[in-house]
Amino acid sequence: MKKLIRIEQIAEKLGLDKDAIENYGNYKAKISLDAIKKNRKSNLLVVTAITPTPLGEGKSTIAVGLTQGFGKINQNVALTIRQPSLGPVFGHKGGGTGGGRATVQPAEDINLHFNGDFHAMESAHNLLAAMVDNAVYRNKIKDFSAEDITWRRVTDAEDRSLRSIISGTGGSSTAPLRSTGFDISSASEIMAILALTDSQKDLRDRLSSIVVGWKKDKTPVLAKDINCVGSMMALLKDAIKPNLAQTIEGQPAIVHMGPFGNIAHGCSSILADQLATSYADYVITEAGFGADLGFEKFMDIKVRQGGPKPFCAVIVATIRGLKWHGGVDIKELMTKNNEAIIRGSENLINAIEIVSKYGLQSVVAINLFPGDSKEEIKLVKKICEENNSVAIESNGFAEGGSGMTELAQYITNLDNKSDEVNLLYDDKEPTLEKVRILTSEIYSASGVIWGPRTRTTIKLFEQQGWNFPICMAKTHLSVSANPKLRGAPKGHKIPIKEVRVLAGAKQIVTLAGDIITLPGLPSNPNAYDIDLNDQDEIINILST
């Protein structure tokens, strides 16, 4: 591996004063929020993708490689990406630092404990849970009982045994007795809050607004009522600060927060983007999963809540991914099949159309693999040209920045029209109408199937003045809510089985189908292979 540059030099390359960083060893640092420069014009572009397929599209690799590509053509560039969660690292998906010759370093540190952000976030979340239970046990809040608590605990392990539990067993000394469960830490509202806040004051206000339960009269119990906000602020003092790292070719990479893209909003932090755009002329960021999930949430939640506006979206596609969406079995993806590519390109065309709905320019990055033929690549380029986009071959995995310069150069020639960016719906629209617009415009659904009490719950939320954007929790494996439907299905219906409020994160979460908020370990988890060798090196962490 190429020798890393000391983090002070990376900070200097970005333009940060030495007093703006707090070193965590030689190759990592925290960045002071005082370093943010408001209203500096920068070119922000967001990397999204076609709907994910079993073999993966390499979105993080493209994001990192493109950053390196901009470096190769001597542009002032920075990357902002999410921190990986330990659950996927030790489970099946792996880490999130890119791959091959397009990685963020030090990868092992980033994929594991990094600078302690997730531990601080998880501690704050579970402290609040303990304080809520204690408030009920001590009868601190009138008409607030154990069965009225909605705040669950979180863990960063993929532990299916904790999805549904009975807590407080063992008698009155361990009460309150109640049914509850755990979520994965990346689904925590505090994770979402840290990814959306823009200051210490805003963080305090958002933490204060977290709903932890309901009184008998249907009024919410908030975190500020539990008197826990100050302690959470103390735990999150450093976690709010973005982290500075580097690509393997020495470009600055700001790595901060990691909400999931299917059950949360799936983007790195607003603060990371604000810092990067304060100094770099080009900033590459990444949204979770495909255009129908991460990108939509990037625009309708992150940008809506104050994130810098992008001027361009890069849509990652692979030849094998298009074949998958065209109905080809996974064992046949390396076999030439133009007909399947044409059928599967409906998903790519849908992603292009989604980006255009927000007023953004798009460019398709064809993430190359050794088995891709020139004829297949030419076909994808033709399909993109016929649908108001351009496809460019990208080979960051094998060639690093050198394999991404064509894409980087193309983007530098685009006009920055970020002032013309649109959002999907108006803030003042009722929640039911926001869901209708989202499911119709993004998922091509013919309607919504509302589950029992869901519309009643929405009315209760609106009575509290919670007119927030929608965070749709649904499968990432299909544009629809059915993971078996490939391509770009139309005319299906979206089943909303549950509605939740994240008042601190300012979101209404609609759960489309049976959504698991705590994954379980696979039959052959990555944890079998991760180890520490005799040279004190961590080995076998998979990354994407």
C-alpha positions as CSV (number, residue, x, y, z in Angstrom):
1,M,0.0,0.0,0.0
2,K,1.1,3.5,-0.8
3,K,2.6,5.3,2.3
4,L,0.1,7.6,3.9
5,I,0.7,11.3,4.4
6,R,0.6,12.7,7.9
7,I,-2.7,14.2,8.7
8,E,-1.3,17.7,9.2
9,Q,-0.2,17.8,5.6
10,I,-3.7,16.6,4.4
11,A,-5.2,19.5,6.5
12,E,-2.8,21.9,4.9
13,K,-3.6,20.6,1.4
14,L,-7.3,21.3,2.2
15,G,-6.5,24.7,3.5
16,L,-7.2,24.1,7.2
17,D,-5.2,26.0,9.8
18,K,-3.2,23.7,12.1
19,D,-5.3,24.9,15.0
20,A,-8.5,23.7,13.3
21,I,-7.6,20.0,13.7
22,E,-7.2,17.7,16.7
23,N,-4.9,14.8,15.9
24,Y,-6.0,11.2,16.6
25,G,-2.6,9.7,15.9
26,N,-0.6,10.3,12.7
27,Y,-3.3,9.8,10.0
28,K,-6.6,10.9,11.6
29,A,-8.0,14.0,13.1
30,K,-11.1,15.8,14.2
31,I,-12.0,19.2,12.6
32,S,-13.2,22.1,14.6
33,L,-16.6,23.5,13.6
34,D,-15.1,26.9,13.8
35,A,-13.3,26.1,10.5
36,I,-16.6,26.2,8.5
37,K,-16.9,29.2,6.1
38,K,-20.4,30.0,5.3
39,N,-21.7,30.8,1.8
40,R,-18.5,29.8,-0.1
41,K,-19.4,28.7,-3.7
42,S,-18.3,25.2,-4.4
43,N,-19.2,22.4,-6.8
44,L,-20.9,19.6,-4.9
45,L,-21.7,16.4,-6.7
46,V,-23.5,13.4,-5.3
47,V,-22.8,9.8,-6.2
48,T,-25.8,7.5,-6.4
49,A,-26.5,4.3,-8.3
50,I,-29.0,1.9,-10.0
51,T,-31.0,-0.2,-7.6
52,P,-28.4,-2.5,-5.8
53,T,-27.9,-6.1,-7.0
54,P,-26.4,-9.1,-5.2
55,L,-22.8,-8.5,-6.5
56,G,-22.8,-4.8,-5.7
57,E,-22.2,-1.8,-8.0
58,G,-19.1,-0.3,-6.2
59,K,-20.6,3.1,-5.4
60,S,-18.1,3.9,-2.7
61,T,-15.2,2.8,-4.9
62,I,-16.5,5.2,-7.7
63,A,-16.8,8.1,-5.2
64,V,-13.3,7.6,-3.9
65,G,-11.9,7.0,-7.3
66,L,-13.5,10.1,-8.7
67,T,-12.0,12.1,-5.9
68,Q,-8.6,10.7,-6.9
69,G,-9.4,11.4,-10.6
70,F,-10.0,15.1,-9.8
71,G,-6.7,15.1,-8.0
72,K,-5.0,13.7,-11.1
73,I,-6.2,16.6,-13.2
74,N,-5.0,19.0,-10.5
75,Q,-8.3,20.1,-9.1
76,N,-8.8,21.2,-5.5
77,V,-11.0,18.4,-4.4
78,A,-12.4,16.7,-1.2
79,L,-14.5,13.7,-0.5
80,T,-17.3,13.3,2.2
81,I,-18.5,9.8,3.0
82,R,-20.3,8.0,5.8
83,Q,-18.6,6.1,8.6
84,P,-19.1,2.3,8.2
85,S,-21.1,0.5,10.9
86,L,-19.6,-2.5,12.7
87,G,-22.6,-4.6,12.0
88,P,-22.1,-4.9,8.2
89,V,-18.3,-5.0,8.7
90,F,-18.5,-8.2,10.7
91,G,-21.6,-9.4,8.9
92,H,-21.9,-9.7,5.2
93,K,-21.8,-6.4,3.4
94,G,-18.3,-5.3,4.7
95,G,-16.9,-1.9,5.3
96,G,-17.4,1.3,3.3
97,T,-14.0,2.7,2.4
98,G,-13.9,1.9,-1.3
99,G,-11.9,-0.9,-2.9
100,G,-8.8,-1.8,-4.9
101,R,-6.8,1.3,-5.8
102,A,-9.6,3.7,-4.8
103,T,-9.8,3.6,-1.0
104,V,-10.0,5.9,2.0
105,Q,-7.3,5.4,4.6
106,P,-6.5,4.3,7.3
107,A,-9.2,1.8,6.2
108,E,-9.0,-0.6,9.1
109,D,-9.3,2.2,11.6
110,I,-12.3,3.8,9.7
111,N,-14.1,0.4,9.4
112,L,-13.7,-0.4,13.1
113,H,-13.5,2.1,16.0
114,F,-12.2,5.1,14.1
115,N,-12.3,8.2,16.4
116,G,-15.0,6.9,18.7
117,D,-18.0,8.6,17.2
118,F,-20.3,5.6,17.0
119,H,-19.4,4.6,20.6
120,A,-20.3,8.1,21.8
121,M,-23.6,8.1,19.8
122,E,-24.6,4.6,21.0
123,S,-23.7,5.6,24.6
124,A,-25.9,8.7,24.4
125,H,-28.8,6.8,22.9
126,N,-28.7,4.0,25.5
127,L,-28.2,6.5,28.4
128,L,-31.5,8.1,27.3
129,A,-33.1,4.7,27.3
130,A,-31.9,4.1,30.8
131,M,-33.1,7.5,32.0
132,V,-36.5,6.9,30.4
133,D,-36.9,3.6,32.2
134,N,-35.7,5.2,35.4
135,A,-38.3,8.1,35.1
136,V,-41.1,5.5,34.8
137,Y,-39.7,3.4,37.7
138,R,-39.5,6.5,39.9
139,N,-42.9,7.9,38.7
140,K,-41.2,11.1,37.7
141,I,-43.8,11.9,35.0
142,K,-47.5,11.7,35.6
143,D,-49.5,9.4,33.4
144,F,-46.4,8.0,31.7
145,S,-46.1,4.2,32.1
146,A,-43.8,1.4,30.9
147,E,-46.1,0.4,28.0
148,D,-46.1,4.0,26.8
149,I,-42.3,4.1,26.2
150,T,-41.3,4.1,22.5
151,W,-37.5,4.7,22.8
152,R,-35.7,1.4,22.1
153,R,-32.0,0.7,22.7
154,V,-29.4,0.2,20.0
155,T,-26.4,-2.0,19.3
156,D,-23.8,-2.0,16.6
157,A,-23.8,-5.8,16.4
158,E,-26.1,-7.8,14.0
159,D,-27.7,-9.6,16.8
160,R,-31.2,-11.0,15.8
161,S,-31.8,-12.2,19.4
162,L,-32.3,-8.6,20.5
163,R,-34.9,-7.6,18.0
164,S,-37.7,-8.3,20.4
165,I,-37.1,-8.7,24.1
166,I,-38.8,-8.5,27.5
167,S,-36.9,-6.1,29.8
168,G,-37.2,-5.6,33.5
169,T,-37.7,-9.3,34.5
170,G,-36.6,-10.4,37.9
171,G,-39.0,-8.6,40.2
172,S,-39.8,-5.1,41.3
173,S,-36.2,-4.1,41.8
174,T,-35.5,-4.5,38.1
175,A,-38.7,-3.0,36.8
176,P,-40.3,-1.6,34.6
177,L,-41.3,-4.8,32.9
178,R,-42.1,-4.3,29.3
179,S,-41.8,-5.6,25.7
180,T,-39.2,-3.7,23.8
181,G,-36.2,-4.4,21.5
182,F,-33.0,-3.1,19.9
183,D,-32.3,-1.4,16.6
184,I,-29.0,-1.3,14.8
185,S,-27.1,1.8,15.9
186,S,-27.1,3.3,12.4
187,A,-30.9,3.5,12.7
188,S,-30.7,5.6,15.9
189,E,-32.4,8.9,15.8
190,I,-29.3,10.4,17.4
191,M,-27.2,9.1,14.4
192,A,-29.7,10.9,12.1
193,I,-29.5,14.1,14.3
194,L,-25.7,14.2,14.2
195,A,-25.9,13.8,10.4
196,L,-28.3,16.7,10.0
197,T,-27.3,19.2,12.7
198,D,-25.3,22.3,11.9
199,S,-24.2,23.5,15.3
200,Q,-23.9,22.7,19.0
201,K,-27.0,24.8,19.7
202,D,-29.0,23.0,16.9
203,L,-27.8,19.7,18.3
204,R,-29.1,20.6,21.8
205,D,-32.5,21.7,20.3
206,R,-32.8,18.5,18.3
207,L,-31.9,16.2,21.2
208,S,-34.4,18.1,23.4
209,S,-37.2,17.3,20.8
210,I,-36.7,13.5,20.7
211,V,-39.9,11.7,21.5
212,V,-39.4,8.9,24.0
213,G,-43.0,8.0,24.6
214,W,-46.6,9.1,25.1
215,K,-48.7,10.0,28.1
216,K,-52.2,8.6,28.5
217,D,-53.7,11.8,27.0
218,K,-51.7,11.3,23.8
219,T,-49.2,14.1,24.5
220,P,-45.6,13.3,23.8
221,V,-42.9,12.8,26.3
222,L,-39.6,14.4,25.1
223,A,-36.0,13.9,26.0
224,K,-35.9,17.3,27.7
225,D,-38.7,16.1,30.0
226,I,-36.4,13.3,31.1
227,N,-33.6,15.8,31.9
228,C,-31.1,13.9,29.9
229,V,-30.1,16.4,27.2
230,G,-27.1,17.9,29.1
231,S,-25.6,14.4,29.6
232,M,-26.1,13.5,26.0
233,M,-24.4,16.8,24.9
234,A,-21.4,15.9,27.1
235,L,-21.1,12.5,25.5
236,L,-21.5,13.9,21.9
237,K,-19.0,16.8,22.4
238,D,-16.5,15.3,20.0
239,A,-18.7,13.1,17.9
240,I,-20.3,16.2,16.4
241,K,-17.0,17.2,14.9
242,P,-16.3,15.6,11.4
243,N,-13.2,13.5,10.9
244,L,-10.3,14.1,8.5
245,A,-8.7,11.2,6.7
246,Q,-7.3,10.7,3.2
247,T,-7.7,8.8,0.0
248,I,-4.9,6.4,-0.9
249,E,-3.6,9.0,-3.4
250,G,-3.6,11.8,-0.8
251,Q,-6.8,13.7,-1.3
252,P,-8.6,15.0,1.8
253,A,-11.5,12.8,2.9
254,I,-14.0,13.9,5.5
255,V,-15.7,10.9,7.1
256,H,-18.6,11.6,9.4
257,M,-21.8,9.7,10.6
258,G,-23.4,6.7,9.0
259,P,-27.2,6.4,8.9
260,F,-28.5,3.5,6.9
261,G,-30.0,4.2,3.5
262,N,-33.0,1.9,3.7
263,I,-34.2,2.6,7.2
264,A,-32.7,6.0,7.7
265,H,-31.7,8.9,5.4
266,G,-28.4,7.3,4.3
267,C,-26.0,10.3,4.0
268,S,-22.9,11.6,5.6
269,S,-23.3,14.8,7.7
270,I,-24.3,18.3,6.7
271,L,-21.3,19.5,8.7
272,A,-18.9,17.4,6.6
273,D,-20.3,18.9,3.4
274,Q,-20.2,22.4,4.9
275,L,-16.5,21.9,5.8
276,A,-15.6,20.4,2.5
277,T,-17.3,23.1,0.5
278,S,-15.6,25.7,2.7
279,Y,-12.2,24.8,1.2
280,A,-12.4,22.5,-1.9
281,D,-13.5,23.6,-5.4
282,Y,-15.0,20.2,-6.1
283,V,-16.7,18.1,-3.4
284,I,-17.8,14.5,-4.0
285,T,-20.3,13.0,-1.6
286,E,-22.3,9.7,-1.6
287,A,-25.9,8.8,-0.9
288,G,-26.9,5.4,0.3
289,F,-28.1,2.6,-2.0
290,G,-29.9,3.6,-5.2
291,A,-31.5,6.8,-6.6
292,D,-34.9,5.8,-5.3
293,L,-33.6,5.7,-1.7
294,G,-30.4,7.5,-0.8
295,F,-30.5,10.1,-3.5
296,E,-34.1,11.0,-2.9
297,K,-33.4,11.3,0.8
298,F,-30.3,13.3,0.1
299,M,-32.4,15.9,-1.6
300,D,-35.7,15.8,0.3
301,I,-34.2,15.5,3.8
302,K,-30.5,16.5,3.8
303,V,-30.7,19.4,1.3
304,R,-34.1,20.5,2.6
305,Q,-32.7,20.7,6.2
306,G,-29.7,22.9,5.1
307,G,-27.2,20.8,3.3
308,P,-25.3,22.4,0.5
309,K,-27.0,21.9,-2.9
310,P,-25.4,19.7,-5.5
311,F,-25.1,20.6,-9.2
312,C,-24.6,17.1,-10.6
313,A,-25.4,13.5,-9.8
314,V,-23.1,10.6,-10.8
315,I,-25.2,7.4,-11.3
316,V,-23.1,4.2,-10.9
317,A,-24.0,1.3,-13.0
318,T,-22.4,-2.0,-13.9
319,I,-22.9,-4.2,-17.0
320,R,-23.6,-7.2,-14.7
321,G,-26.0,-5.2,-12.6
322,L,-28.1,-4.2,-15.7
323,K,-28.2,-7.9,-16.7
324,W,-29.5,-8.7,-13.3
325,H,-32.3,-6.2,-13.6
326,G,-32.9,-7.7,-17.0
327,G,-33.8,-11.0,-15.4
328,V,-30.5,-12.9,-15.7
329,D,-29.6,-15.5,-13.0
330,I,-26.5,-14.6,-11.0
331,K,-24.6,-17.5,-12.4
332,E,-25.0,-16.1,-15.9
333,L,-24.1,-12.5,-15.4
334,M,-20.7,-12.9,-17.1
335,T,-22.3,-14.2,-20.3
336,K,-22.9,-11.7,-23.1
337,N,-26.6,-10.8,-23.2
338,N,-27.5,-7.5,-24.9
339,E,-31.2,-8.2,-24.6
340,A,-30.9,-8.4,-20.9
341,I,-28.9,-5.2,-20.8
342,I,-31.7,-3.4,-22.7
343,R,-34.4,-4.8,-20.4
344,G,-32.3,-4.0,-17.3
345,S,-31.6,-0.5,-18.5
346,E,-35.1,0.4,-17.5
347,N,-33.8,0.7,-14.0
348,L,-30.9,3.0,-15.1
349,I,-33.3,5.1,-17.1
350,N,-35.5,5.4,-14.1
351,A,-32.5,6.6,-12.0
352,I,-31.7,9.2,-14.7
353,E,-35.3,10.4,-14.6
354,I,-35.3,10.6,-10.8
355,V,-32.3,12.8,-10.8
356,S,-33.8,15.0,-13.5
357,K,-37.0,15.6,-11.3
358,Y,-34.7,17.5,-8.9
359,G,-33.3,19.7,-11.6
360,L,-29.8,18.1,-11.5
361,Q,-27.6,17.1,-14.4
362,S,-26.6,13.5,-14.4
363,V,-23.7,11.4,-15.7
364,V,-23.5,7.6,-15.6
365,A,-20.3,6.0,-14.4
366,I,-19.9,2.5,-15.9
367,N,-18.0,0.7,-13.2
368,L,-15.9,-1.6,-15.3
369,F,-15.2,-5.3,-14.6
370,P,-12.9,-7.6,-16.5
371,G,-15.7,-9.5,-18.3
372,D,-17.3,-6.4,-19.7
373,S,-17.2,-6.4,-23.5
374,K,-16.7,-3.3,-25.7
375,E,-20.0,-4.1,-27.4
376,E,-21.9,-4.2,-24.1
377,I,-20.3,-0.9,-22.9
378,K,-21.1,0.7,-26.3
379,L,-24.8,-0.4,-25.9
380,V,-25.1,1.2,-22.4
381,K,-23.6,4.5,-23.7
382,K,-26.1,4.5,-26.5
383,I,-29.0,3.9,-24.1
384,C,-27.8,6.8,-21.9
385,E,-27.5,9.2,-24.9
386,E,-31.0,8.3,-25.9
387,N,-32.2,9.3,-22.4
388,N,-30.6,12.7,-22.0
389,S,-27.5,11.5,-20.1
390,V,-23.9,10.5,-20.8
391,A,-22.1,7.3,-19.8
392,I,-18.4,7.2,-19.1
393,E,-16.2,4.2,-18.4
394,S,-14.7,4.3,-14.9
395,N,-12.0,2.0,-13.6
396,G,-11.0,3.4,-10.2
397,F,-10.8,-0.1,-8.6
398,A,-8.0,-1.2,-11.0
399,E,-6.3,2.1,-11.9
400,G,-7.1,4.5,-9.1
401,G,-7.4,8.1,-10.1
402,S,-5.9,7.4,-13.5
403,G,-9.0,5.3,-14.3
404,M,-11.4,8.2,-13.4
405,T,-9.9,11.2,-15.1
406,E,-12.3,11.1,-18.1
407,L,-15.3,11.3,-15.8
408,A,-13.6,14.0,-13.7
409,Q,-12.8,16.1,-16.7
410,Y,-16.3,15.8,-18.1
411,I,-17.8,17.1,-14.8
412,T,-15.4,20.1,-14.8
413,N,-17.0,21.2,-18.1
414,L,-20.6,21.2,-16.6
415,D,-22.2,24.5,-15.5
416,N,-23.0,24.8,-11.9
417,K,-26.8,25.2,-11.8
418,S,-27.3,24.3,-8.1
419,D,-29.5,27.4,-7.6
420,E,-32.1,25.8,-9.8
421,V,-32.4,22.6,-7.8
422,N,-35.9,21.4,-7.0
423,L,-37.4,19.4,-4.1
424,L,-40.1,16.8,-4.6
425,Y,-42.8,18.4,-2.4
426,D,-43.5,21.5,-0.5
427,D,-42.9,21.6,3.3
428,K,-46.5,22.6,3.9
429,E,-48.0,19.7,2.1
430,P,-49.9,17.3,4.5
431,T,-48.1,14.1,5.3
432,L,-50.5,11.9,3.3
433,E,-49.9,14.0,0.2
434,K,-46.2,13.9,0.7
435,V,-46.3,10.1,0.8
436,R,-48.5,10.1,-2.3
437,I,-46.2,12.3,-4.3
438,L,-43.1,10.3,-3.2
439,T,-44.6,6.9,-4.1
440,S,-46.0,8.1,-7.4
441,E,-43.1,10.2,-8.6
442,I,-40.1,8.1,-7.3
443,Y,-41.5,4.5,-7.0
444,S,-44.0,4.6,-9.9
445,A,-46.6,3.2,-7.6
446,S,-50.3,3.3,-8.3
447,G,-51.2,3.9,-4.7
448,V,-50.5,3.3,-1.0
449,I,-52.0,0.6,1.2
450,W,-52.3,2.2,4.7
451,G,-52.0,-0.2,7.6
452,P,-54.2,-0.1,10.7
453,R,-53.9,3.1,12.7
454,T,-51.3,4.6,10.4
455,R,-53.5,7.5,9.2
456,T,-54.7,8.0,12.8
457,T,-51.1,8.2,13.9
458,I,-50.3,10.7,11.2
459,K,-53.2,12.9,12.4
460,L,-51.8,12.8,15.9
461,F,-48.4,13.9,14.6
462,E,-49.9,16.7,12.6
463,Q,-51.7,17.9,15.7
464,Q,-48.3,18.3,17.3
465,G,-47.1,20.5,14.4
466,W,-44.7,17.8,13.1
467,N,-45.0,18.6,9.4
468,F,-41.7,17.0,8.5
469,P,-40.3,15.4,5.3
470,I,-40.8,11.7,4.7
471,C,-38.1,9.1,5.4
472,M,-39.3,6.0,3.6
473,A,-38.0,2.8,5.1
474,K,-38.2,0.1,2.5
475,T,-36.2,-2.6,0.7
476,H,-33.2,-1.3,-1.1
477,L,-33.4,-4.2,-3.6
478,S,-36.2,-2.9,-5.7
479,V,-37.8,0.4,-6.7
480,S,-41.0,-1.1,-5.3
481,A,-41.5,-2.5,-1.8
482,N,-41.1,-6.0,-3.1
483,P,-37.4,-7.1,-3.2
484,K,-38.2,-9.7,-5.9
485,L,-39.3,-7.1,-8.5
486,R,-36.3,-6.1,-10.6
487,G,-35.9,-3.4,-13.3
488,A,-38.4,-0.5,-13.0
489,P,-41.7,-1.9,-11.9
490,K,-44.8,0.2,-12.3
491,G,-48.4,0.1,-11.1
492,H,-47.5,-1.7,-7.8
493,K,-48.7,-0.4,-4.4
494,I,-46.6,0.6,-1.4
495,P,-47.8,-0.9,1.9
496,I,-47.3,1.4,4.8
497,K,-47.5,-0.8,7.9
498,E,-46.2,1.6,10.5
499,V,-45.5,5.3,11.0
500,R,-42.9,6.8,13.4
501,V,-41.8,10.3,14.2
502,L,-38.2,11.4,14.7
503,A,-39.0,14.9,16.0
504,G,-35.3,15.6,16.7
505,A,-34.2,14.5,13.2
506,K,-37.3,16.3,11.8
507,Q,-38.6,13.3,9.8
508,I,-41.7,11.2,9.5
509,V,-40.6,7.6,9.0
510,T,-43.0,5.4,7.0
511,L,-42.2,1.7,7.1
512,A,-43.1,0.1,3.8
513,G,-43.6,-3.6,4.6
514,D,-41.8,-5.7,7.1
515,I,-38.7,-3.7,7.7
516,I,-36.0,-5.2,9.9
517,T,-34.2,-2.5,11.9
518,L,-31.7,-4.9,13.4
519,P,-30.1,-7.3,10.9
520,G,-28.9,-10.7,11.9
521,L,-25.6,-12.3,11.1
522,P,-25.4,-14.4,7.9
523,S,-24.4,-18.1,7.8
524,N,-20.8,-17.2,6.9
525,P,-20.2,-13.8,8.5
526,N,-17.1,-11.7,7.8
527,A,-16.3,-12.1,11.5
528,Y,-15.0,-15.6,10.7
529,D,-12.1,-14.2,8.7
530,I,-11.2,-10.9,10.4
531,D,-8.1,-11.2,12.5
532,L,-5.0,-9.6,14.0
533,N,-1.8,-11.2,12.5
534,D,1.6,-11.6,14.1
535,Q,2.7,-8.2,12.7
536,D,-0.1,-6.5,14.7
537,E,-2.0,-5.8,11.5
538,I,-5.8,-6.2,11.1
539,I,-6.5,-8.4,8.1
540,N,-9.5,-9.5,6.0
541,I,-11.8,-6.6,6.4
542,L,-13.9,-6.5,3.2
543,S,-14.7,-3.1,1.8
544,T,-16.8,-1.7,-1.0
